[in-house]
């Protein structure tokens, strides 16, 4: 996930202002999306079209003369390890329009007001409701409350998903009860955020933006929304053998920790695993792979509209050069700050003389080193150890 965040900043997101739009859903829709990823994809398409149309109209253009784009990272987890499917959409904070003097010109729009967010979340709720009602998946009342969900197939994971979404224990003698919480802070009343629109369980937030020159902030944002579900630093064992997990941000009632039975903790992790072949990163508009504008605006300059093999300086690239934007050594340094070309002992420069990937050859080399170690009595191979987790924290 860390690598995908770095690649988004380096290869996809242009040097333009980027705003994060976060959309969360009612419990029933979270359950539906977890069981039917294809339906989640259809809803994501509706959400993108609503926000994109709003940006284009606000900029004073039509959908024929202007275009925008977004990258969506679908998160499946909440801060208490509950199943909470929601969308983090990194939208261009404006639109691209055709310009006679250059290929495209960027026009920024103002931040959305509270009234605009309320109108947008209402439009999204209505369109999503109509879509799912036509498919017979949900029934909806006039206040956008979902009355009943589709009948779920006999899936052994269905119970785990439902309990995870509703903060309840899934297995064991306490199954069905609320998860045990620890409140160590007094309750507080948080002020309403002007950058949030809410309606019938839908919540749309758009208060975080990274400017065109704030690439470090953009990368921090990408790393945050592509982070794993579990933070090991907030995980601990109680004296009675229970699993204690600290919340990143305390709840309004003062809750700071949730407590799990070990078996129920495993059930929580199982519920967070997506179904096979579900892509949790989606590209829209000018960032889509089939967009003719992608090669014109993305930093990597790769896309449908770019001539094969052409570079900015007019030189041709080999097929291998076209496939790779970075070498594996450069990727290690970029993503994990591990410089494989620097000596660990003296800090001097080293050179990669070979990259051996054939398992047969690797086994022969290791066996030879073991035999040589046995004959000489010297330790030639380093002692086996776990990965250096401190480097990735």
Residue pairs with C-beta under 8 A, 6 or more apart in sequence:
1 226
1 227
1 228
2 223
2 226
2 335
2 336
2 392
3 331
3 335
4 222
4 226
4 281
5 219
5 222
5 223
5 226
6 219
6 222
6 334
6 335
8 71
8 90
8 222
8 226
9 215
9 218
9 219
9 222
10 299
10 300
10 325
10 334
11 298
11 299
11 300
11 302
11 325
12 71
12 283
12 287
12 298
12 299
12 300
13 71
13 90
13 218
13 222
13 298
13 299
14 92
14 297
14 298
14 299
15 212
15 213
15 215
15 299
16 92
16 93
16 94
16 106
16 108
16 212
16 297
17 92
17 93
17 94
17 108
17 209
17 210
17 211
17 212
18 90
18 91
18 92
18 93
18 209
18 210
18 218
18 221
19 90
19 91
19 92
19 93
19 111
19 206
19 208
19 209
19 210
20 88
20 89
20 90
20 91
20 206
20 208
20 209
20 221
20 225
21 51
21 70
21 87
21 88
21 89
21 91
21 204
21 205
21 206
22 86
22 87
22 88
22 89
22 203
22 204
22 205
22 206
23 47
23 86
23 87
23 89
23 121
23 124
23 202
23 203
23 204
23 205
24 84
24 86
24 202
24 203
25 33
25 85
25 86
25 201
25 202
26 145
26 146
26 200
26 201
26 202
27 165
27 166
27 201
28 138
28 146
28 149
29 43
29 85
29 128
29 132
29 138
29 146
29 201
30 83
30 84
30 85
30 86
30 165
31 149
31 161
31 162
31 165
32 39
32 40
32 132
32 137
32 138
32 149
32 150
33 39
33 40
33 43
33 85
34 76
34 83
34 85
34 161
34 165
34 271
35 152
35 155
35 158
35 161
36 137
37 274
37 275
37 278
39 132
39 135
39 137
40 74
40 85
41 282
42 131
43 128
43 131
43 132
44 72
44 74
44 87
44 282
46 124
46 127
46 128
46 131
47 87
47 89
47 124
47 128
48 70
48 72
48 89
48 284
48 285
50 120
50 123
50 124
50 127
51 70
51 89
51 91
51 120
52 68
52 70
52 91
52 284
52 285
53 63
54 112
54 116
54 120
55 68
55 91
55 92
55 94
55 95
55 109
56 62
56 63
56 66
56 67
56 68
56 95
58 109
58 110
59 66
59 94
59 95
59 97
59 107
59 109
61 95
61 97
61 107
65 97
65 98
66 95
66 96
66 97
66 107
67 95
67 96
67 285
67 286
67 293
68 91
68 92
68 94
68 95
68 96
68 285
68 286
69 91
69 92
69 283
69 284
69 285
69 286
69 287
69 288
69 291
69 297
70 89
70 90
70 91
70 92
70 283
70 284
70 285
70 287
71 89
71 90
71 281
71 282
71 283
71 284
71 287
72 87
72 88
72 89
72 90
72 281
72 282
72 283
72 284
73 87
73 88
73 90
73 225
73 226
73 280
73 281
74 85
74 86
74 87
74 88
74 280
74 281
74 282
75 84
75 85
75 86
75 87
75 88
75 225
75 280
76 83
76 84
76 85
76 229
76 272
76 274
76 280
77 83
77 84
77 229
77 272
78 84
79 247
79 248
79 249
80 167
80 179
80 245
80 247
80 258
81 164
81 229
81 230
81 245
81 258
81 260
81 265
81 268
81 269
81 272
82 164
82 165
82 167
82 268
83 161
83 164
83 165
83 271
83 272
84 165
88 225
90 221
90 222
90 225
92 106
92 285
92 286
93 108
93 109
93 111
93 209
94 106
94 107
94 108
94 109
95 106
95 107
95 109
96 104
96 105
96 106
96 107
96 286
96 293
96 297
97 104
97 105
97 107
98 104
98 105
99 105
103 296
104 293
104 296
104 297
111 195
111 206
111 209
112 120
112 195
112 206
113 194
114 194
114 195
114 196
114 197
116 197
117 195
117 196
117 197
117 204
117 205
117 206
118 197
118 198
118 199
119 197
120 197
120 204
121 197
121 198
121 199
121 202
121 203
121 204
122 197
122 199
124 202
124 204
125 144
125 199
125 200
125 202
126 144
129 138
129 140
129 144
132 138
132 140
133 139
133 140
136 150
137 149
137 150
138 146
138 147
138 148
138 149
138 150
139 146
139 147
139 148
140 146
140 147
141 147
143 200
144 199
144 200
144 201
144 202
145 200
145 201
146 201
152 158
157 270
157 271
159 170
160 170
160 171
160 267
160 270
160 271
161 271
163 169
163 170
163 175
163 176
163 267
163 271
164 170
164 267
164 268
164 271
164 272
167 178
167 179
168 175
168 176
168 177
168 178
168 179
169 175
169 176
169 177
169 178
169 179
169 261
169 264
170 264
170 267
170 268
170 271
171 261
171 263
171 264
171 267
172 261
172 263
172 264
174 261
174 264
179 258
179 259
179 260
180 258
180 259
180 260
181 251
181 255
181 257
181 258
181 259
182 244
182 255
182 256
182 257
182 258
182 259
183 253
183 254
183 255
183 256
184 254
184 256
184 257
185 250
185 254
185 255
185 256
186 254
187 252
187 253
187 254
188 252
188 254
189 252
190 252
193 205
193 207
194 207
195 205
195 206
195 207
196 203
196 204
196 205
196 207
197 203
197 204
198 204
208 221
210 217
210 218
210 221
211 217
226 281
229 269
229 272
230 269
231 248
232 389
233 393
234 245
234 246
234 247
234 248
235 243
235 244
235 245
235 246
236 243
236 244
236 245
236 246
237 243
237 244
238 244
238 259
241 262
242 259
242 260
242 261
242 262
243 259
243 260
243 261
243 262
243 265
244 257
244 258
244 259
245 257
245 258
245 259
245 260
246 256
246 257
247 255
247 256
247 257
247 258
250 256
260 268
274 280
283 289
285 291
286 293
286 294
286 297
287 294
287 298
288 294
289 303
289 304
290 304
291 303
291 304
291 305
292 303
292 304
292 305
293 303
293 305
294 302
294 303
294 304
294 305
295 301
295 302
295 303
295 304
295 305
295 306
296 303
296 305
300 325
301 312
302 325
308 322
309 316
309 317
309 322
310 316
310 317
311 317
326 334
328 355
329 340
329 341
329 352
332 338
332 339
332 340
333 339
333 340
333 341
336 391
336 392
337 391
338 391
340 350
340 352
341 349
341 350
341 351
341 352
342 348
342 349
342 350
343 349
343 350
356 362
356 365
366 381
369 380
369 381
370 381
372 380
373 379
373 380
373 381
